[in-house]
């Protein structure tokens, strides 16, 4: 049985079909900033809904995806609070 949920699409609340999914791959993106820190970030999907009878310009079905960003910082010792630099 399909579960329907309300989703936001193009500024309007519409009905979407709540889909179960499995994660195939989640990778970290890494960025080095000028102070020497490395910022690691990835997107973790929490919900996927398909909007019935809606398609993009290429004919693909429209999906609304909810996600959270996960962020970690790998800072050099000299930038960390409470550490001493000799």
DSSP file (Angstrom, degrees, kcal/mol; ACC not computed):
  #  RESIDUE AA STRUCTURE BP1 BP2  ACC     N-H-->O    O-->H-N    N-H-->O    O-->H-N    TCO  KAPPA ALPHA  PHI   PSI    X-CA   Y-CA   Z-CA
    1    1 A X              0   0    0      0, 0.0     2,-0.2     0, 0.0     0, 0.0   0.000 360.0 360.0 360.0 130.7    0.0    0.0    0.0
    2    2 A X        -     0   0    0      1,-0.0     2,-0.5    15,-0.0    17,-0.1  -0.462 360.0-145.4 -72.5 138.4    1.4    3.4   -1.0
    3    3 A X  E     -A   18   0A   0     15,-0.5    15,-2.9    -2,-0.2     2,-0.4  -0.914  14.5-155.9-101.6 128.4    2.0    5.9    1.8
    4    4 A X  E     +A   17   0A   0     -2,-0.5     2,-0.3    13,-0.2    13,-0.2  -0.830  13.7 178.6-105.0 145.0    1.4    9.5    0.7
    5    5 A X  E     -A   16   0A   0     11,-2.5    11,-3.2    -2,-0.4     2,-0.4  -0.930  33.5-104.6-136.5 160.9    3.0   12.5    2.4
    6    6 A X  E     +A   15   0A   0     -2,-0.3     2,-0.3     9,-0.2     9,-0.2  -0.755  43.1 178.3 -86.9 132.3    2.9   16.2    1.9
    7    7 A X  E     -A   14   0A   0      7,-2.9     7,-2.9    -2,-0.4     2,-0.6  -0.926  31.0-115.2-132.7 157.4    6.0   17.7    0.2
    8    8 A X  E     +A   13   0A   0     -2,-0.3     2,-0.4     5,-0.2     5,-0.2  -0.842  37.3 170.6 -95.4 121.2    7.1   21.1   -0.9
    9    9 A X  E >   -A   12   0A   0      3,-3.2     3,-1.7    -2,-0.6    -2,-0.0  -0.973  68.8 -19.6-135.2 118.6    7.6   21.4   -4.7
   10   10 A X  T 3  S-     0   0    0     -2,-0.4     3,-0.1     1,-0.3    -1,-0.1   0.870 128.0 -50.2  53.0  42.1    8.1   24.7   -6.4
   11   11 A X  T 3  S+     0   0    0      1,-0.2     2,-0.4     0, 0.0    -1,-0.3   0.509 120.6 101.1  80.1   4.6    6.8   26.6   -3.5
   12   12 A X  E <  S-A    9   0A   0     -3,-1.7    -3,-3.2    -5,-0.0     2,-0.6  -0.927  72.9-122.0-123.3 147.0    3.6   24.6   -3.2
   13   13 A X  E     +A    8   0A   0     -2,-0.4     2,-0.3    -5,-0.2    -5,-0.2  -0.780  43.7 166.9 -85.1 123.5    2.6   21.8   -0.9
   14   14 A X  E     -A    7   0A   0     -7,-2.9    -7,-2.9    -2,-0.6     2,-0.4  -0.843  39.2 -95.0-130.6 167.4    1.7   18.7   -3.0
   15   15 A X  E     -A    6   0A   0     -2,-0.3    37,-0.4    -9,-0.2     2,-0.3  -0.694  42.0-176.4 -85.1 136.3    1.1   15.0   -2.3
   16   16 A X  E     -A    5   0A   0    -11,-3.2   -11,-2.5    -2,-0.4     2,-0.7  -0.904  29.8-115.1-127.2 159.2    4.1   12.7   -2.8
   17   17 A X  E     -AB   4  50A   0     33,-3.3    33,-2.3    -2,-0.3     2,-0.4  -0.859  31.9-131.7 -95.1 117.1    4.5    8.9   -2.6
   18   18 A X  E     -AB   3  49A   0    -15,-2.9   -15,-0.5    -2,-0.7     2,-0.4  -0.552  28.0-158.3 -71.4 122.3    6.8    8.1    0.3
   19   19 A X  E     - B   0  48A   0     29,-2.9    29,-0.6    -2,-0.4     2,-0.2  -0.852  13.5-134.6-109.8 137.6    9.5    5.6   -0.9
   20   20 A X        +     0   0    0     -2,-0.4     2,-0.3    27,-0.1    27,-0.0  -0.562  34.6 177.6 -75.5 152.1   11.6    3.2    1.0
   21   21 A X        -     0   0    0     -2,-0.2     2,-0.4     2,-0.0    27,-0.0  -0.981  25.5-139.2-151.6 161.3   15.3    3.2   -0.1
   22   22 A X        -     0   0    0     -2,-0.3     2,-0.5     0, 0.0    -2,-0.0  -0.978  28.6-116.4-123.7 143.7   18.6    1.7    0.6
   23   23 A X        +     0   0    0     -2,-0.4     3,-0.1     1,-0.2    -2,-0.0  -0.641  28.9 178.7 -78.8 123.7   21.9    3.6    0.7
   24   24 A X        -     0   0    0     -2,-0.5     2,-0.3     1,-0.3    -1,-0.2   0.794  69.2  -6.4 -92.2 -34.5   24.3    2.3   -2.0
   25   25 A X        -     0   0    0      2,-0.0     2,-0.4     0, 0.0    -1,-0.3  -0.932  51.3-175.3-163.6 134.1   27.1    4.8   -1.4
   26   26 A X        -     0   0    0     -2,-0.3     2,-0.3    -3,-0.1    18,-0.1  -0.961  19.5-176.7-132.9 117.3   27.8    7.8    0.8
   27   27 A X        -     0   0    0     -2,-0.4     2,-0.3    16,-0.1    16,-0.3  -0.816  23.6-118.5-115.9 154.9   31.1    9.5    0.3
   28   28 A X        -     0   0    0     -2,-0.3     2,-0.4    14,-0.1    14,-0.2  -0.683  16.1-145.5 -86.5 140.4   32.8   12.4    2.0
   29   29 A X  E     -C   41   0A   0     12,-3.3    12,-2.6    -2,-0.3     2,-0.4  -0.898  20.3-156.0 -97.6 137.5   33.7   15.6    0.1
   30   30 A X  E     -C   40   0A   0     -2,-0.4     2,-0.4    10,-0.2    10,-0.2  -0.955  13.8-178.3-123.1 136.7   36.9   17.1    1.5
   31   31 A X  E     -C   39   0A   0      8,-2.4     8,-3.2    -2,-0.4     2,-0.6  -0.998  16.1-148.7-133.1 131.4   38.1   20.7    1.2
   32   32 A X  E     -C   38   0A   0     -2,-0.4     6,-0.2     6,-0.2     2,-0.2  -0.902  18.6-155.6-101.4 124.2   41.3   22.2    2.5
   33   33 A X    >   -     0   0    0      4,-2.3     3,-2.3    -2,-0.6    -2,-0.0  -0.533  31.5-100.2 -96.3 165.6   41.0   25.8    3.6
   34   34 A X  T 3  S+     0   0    0      1,-0.3    -1,-0.1    -2,-0.2    -2,-0.0   0.680 117.8  62.8 -63.4 -19.5   43.8   28.3    3.7
   35   35 A X  T 3  S-     0   0    0      2,-0.1    -1,-0.3     1,-0.0    41,-0.2   0.463 120.3-104.2 -84.0   1.7   44.4   28.0    7.5
   36   36 A X  S <  S+     0   0    0     -3,-2.3    -2,-0.1     1,-0.3     2,-0.1   0.311  78.1 133.3  96.9  -8.1   45.3   24.3    7.0
   37   37 A X        -     0   0    0     38,-0.1    -4,-2.3    39,-0.1     2,-0.5  -0.394  49.0-139.7 -73.2 152.9   42.1   22.8    8.2
   38   38 A X  E     -CD  32  74A   0     36,-2.0    36,-2.8    -6,-0.2     2,-0.6  -0.974  11.3-156.4-114.0 124.5   40.3   20.1    6.3
   39   39 A X  E     -CD  31  73A   0     -8,-3.2    -8,-2.4    -2,-0.5     2,-0.5  -0.886   8.0-166.3-100.9 124.2   36.6   20.3    6.1
   40   40 A X  E     +CD  30  72A   0     32,-2.9    32,-2.7    -2,-0.6     2,-0.3  -0.941  13.9 169.8-112.9 132.7   34.8   17.0    5.5
   41   41 A X  E     +CD  29  71A   0    -12,-2.6   -12,-3.3    -2,-0.5     2,-0.3  -0.998  10.4 173.0-144.6 143.4   31.2   17.0    4.5
   42   42 A X  E     - D   0  70A   0     28,-2.0    28,-3.0    -2,-0.3     2,-0.5  -0.988  28.6-123.5-145.6 156.5   28.6   14.6    3.2
   43   43 A X  E     - D   0  69A   0    -16,-0.3     2,-0.6    -2,-0.3    26,-0.2  -0.854  20.3-160.9 -99.0 131.0   24.9   14.6    2.5
   44   44 A X  E     - D   0  68A   0     24,-3.1    24,-2.4    -2,-0.5     2,-0.3  -0.960  14.5-138.6-115.0 117.5   22.8   12.0    4.3
   45   45 A X  E     + D   0  67A   0     -2,-0.6    22,-0.3    22,-0.2     3,-0.1  -0.564  24.4 174.5 -77.0 133.0   19.3   11.4    2.7
   46   46 A X  E     +     0   0A   0     20,-2.7     2,-0.3     1,-0.3    21,-0.2   0.623  64.9  12.1-111.2 -21.3   16.5   10.9    5.3
   47   47 A X  E     - D   0  66A   0     19,-1.6    19,-2.7   -27,-0.0     2,-0.4  -0.973  53.9-166.0-159.1 141.1   13.4   10.7    3.0
   48   48 A X  E     -BD  19  65A   0    -29,-0.6   -29,-2.9    -2,-0.3     2,-0.4  -0.998  11.0-179.9-130.8 130.7   12.6   10.3   -0.7
   49   49 A X  E     -BD  18  64A   0     15,-2.4    15,-3.2    -2,-0.4     2,-0.4  -0.992  18.5-143.1-130.0 138.8    9.1   11.0   -2.1
   50   50 A X  E     -BD  17  63A   0    -33,-2.3   -33,-3.3    -2,-0.4     2,-0.7  -0.848  15.4-137.9 -98.3 134.0    8.0   10.7   -5.8
   51   51 A X  E >   - D   0  62A   0     11,-2.7     3,-1.3    -2,-0.4    11,-0.5  -0.826  26.2-125.7 -93.6 114.2    5.6   13.3   -7.0
   52   52 A X  E 3  S+     0   0A   0     -2,-0.7     3,-0.1   -37,-0.4   -37,-0.1  -0.280  84.6   5.0 -63.4 141.7    3.0   11.5   -9.1
   53   53 A X  E 3  S+     0   0A   0      1,-0.2     2,-0.4     9,-0.0    -1,-0.2   0.705 100.3 117.1  61.7  24.4    2.4   12.7  -12.7
   54   54 A X  E <   +     0   0A   0     -3,-1.3     8,-1.7     8,-0.2     2,-0.3  -0.985  37.5 174.4-122.9 135.3    5.2   15.3  -12.5
   55   55 A X  E     - D   0  61A   0     -2,-0.4     6,-0.2     6,-0.2     2,-0.0  -0.967  26.0-122.7-139.2 150.8    8.2   15.1  -14.8
   56   56 A X    >   -     0   0    0      4,-2.6     3,-2.0    -2,-0.3     6,-0.1  -0.202  48.1 -85.1 -81.8-177.6   11.3   17.2  -15.6
   57   57 A X  T 3  S+     0   0    0      1,-0.3    -1,-0.1     2,-0.1    -2,-0.0   0.737 130.0  53.4 -63.1 -23.1   12.1   18.6  -19.1
   58   58 A X  T 3  S-     0   0    0      2,-0.1    -1,-0.3     0, 0.0     0, 0.0   0.419 121.6-105.3 -91.4   1.7   13.9   15.3  -19.9
   59   59 A X  S <  S+     0   0    0     -3,-2.0     2,-0.2     1,-0.3    -2,-0.1   0.519  73.6 141.3  89.3   5.3   10.9   13.2  -19.0
   60   60 A X        -     0   0    0      1,-0.1    -4,-2.6    -5,-0.0    -1,-0.3  -0.551  58.1-103.6 -80.4 145.8   12.3   11.9  -15.7
   61   61 A X  E     -D   55   0A   0     -6,-0.2     2,-0.4    -2,-0.2    -6,-0.2  -0.319  36.5-113.7 -64.4 152.5    9.9   11.6  -12.7
   62   62 A X  E     -D   51   0A   0     -8,-1.7   -11,-2.7   -11,-0.5     2,-0.4  -0.764  32.9-172.6 -91.7 131.0   10.2   14.3  -10.0
   63   63 A X  E     -D   50   0A   0     -2,-0.4     2,-0.5   -13,-0.2   -13,-0.2  -0.945  15.3-148.0-119.5 143.1   11.5   13.2   -6.6
   64   64 A X  E     -D   49   0A   0    -15,-3.2   -15,-2.4    -2,-0.4     2,-0.5  -0.965  19.8-164.8-109.7 125.1   11.6   15.4   -3.5
   65   65 A X  E     -D   48   0A   0     -2,-0.5     2,-0.4   -17,-0.2   -17,-0.2  -0.936   9.7-159.6-117.5 127.9   14.6   14.5   -1.3
   66   66 A X  E     +D   47   0A   0    -19,-2.7   -20,-2.7    -2,-0.5   -19,-1.6  -0.866  26.5 162.9-100.9 140.4   15.0   15.5    2.4
   67   67 A X  E     -D   45   0A   0     -2,-0.4     2,-0.3   -22,-0.3   -22,-0.2  -0.950  30.8-137.8-150.8 167.4   18.6   15.3    3.7
   68   68 A X  E     -D   44   0A   0    -24,-2.4   -24,-3.1    -2,-0.3     2,-0.4  -0.964  21.7-127.5-127.3 147.6   21.0   16.4    6.4
   69   69 A X  E     -D   43   0A   0     -2,-0.3     2,-0.5   -26,-0.2   -26,-0.2  -0.815  16.7-157.5 -93.7 134.6   24.6   17.6    6.1
   70   70 A X  E     -D   42   0A   0    -28,-3.0   -28,-2.0    -2,-0.4     2,-0.4  -0.959  16.5-174.8-110.9 127.7   27.2   15.9    8.2
   71   71 A X  E     +D   41   0A   0     -2,-0.5     2,-0.3   -30,-0.2   -30,-0.2  -0.971  11.8 177.8-129.6 135.2   30.3   18.0    8.8
   72   72 A X  E     -D   40   0A   0    -32,-2.7   -32,-2.9    -2,-0.4     2,-0.4  -0.971  15.0-148.7-130.9 152.0   33.6   17.3   10.5
   73   73 A X  E     -D   39   0A   0     -2,-0.3     2,-0.7   -34,-0.2   -34,-0.2  -0.980   6.0-166.1-122.2 130.0   36.7   19.5   10.8
   74   74 A X  E     -D   38   0A   0    -36,-2.8   -36,-2.0    -2,-0.4     2,-0.3  -0.863  24.9-178.4-112.0  92.3   40.3   18.3   11.0
   75   75 A X        -     0   0    0     -2,-0.7   -38,-0.1   -38,-0.2   -39,-0.1  -0.659  31.2-104.9 -96.2 147.2   42.1   21.3   12.3
   76   76 A X    >>  -     0   0    0     -2,-0.3     3,-1.8   -41,-0.2     4,-0.6  -0.321  37.0-109.1 -61.4 152.7   45.9   21.6   12.8
   77   77 A X  G >4 S+     0   0    0      1,-0.3     3,-1.3     2,-0.2     6,-0.2   0.855 116.3  62.9 -52.0 -40.3   46.9   21.5   16.5
   78   78 A X  G 34 S+     0   0    0      1,-0.3    -1,-0.3     6,-0.0     7,-0.1   0.694 104.5  47.8 -64.1 -18.4   47.8   25.2   16.5
   79   79 A X  G <4 S+     0   0    0     -3,-1.8     2,-0.3     2,-0.1    -1,-0.3   0.552  88.7 103.0 -97.0  -9.5   44.2   26.2   15.7
   80   80 A X  S X< S-     0   0    0     -3,-1.3     3,-1.3    -4,-0.6     2,-0.2  -0.560  75.5-117.8 -81.8 136.8   42.6   24.0   18.4
   81   81 A X  T 3  S+     0   0    0     -2,-0.3     3,-0.1     1,-0.2    -1,-0.1  -0.486  96.0  19.9 -70.8 135.9   41.3   25.7   21.5
   82   82 A X  T 3  S+     0   0    0      1,-0.3     2,-0.4    -2,-0.2    -1,-0.2   0.535  96.4 114.1  84.4   5.9   43.0   24.5   24.7
   83   83 A X    <   -     0   0    0     -3,-1.3     2,-0.4    -6,-0.2    -1,-0.3  -0.856  59.3-133.4-109.2 148.5   46.1   23.1   23.0
   84   84 A X        -     0   0    0     -2,-0.4     2,-0.5    -3,-0.1    -4,-0.0  -0.803   7.9-148.5-101.8 140.3   49.6   24.5   23.5
   85   85 A X              0   0    0     -2,-0.4    -2,-0.0     1,-0.1    -7,-0.0  -0.926 360.0 360.0-105.6 125.2   52.0   25.1   20.7
   86   86 A X              0   0    0     -2,-0.5    -1,-0.1     0, 0.0    -2,-0.0   0.460 360.0 360.0 -96.2 360.0   55.6   24.7   21.6
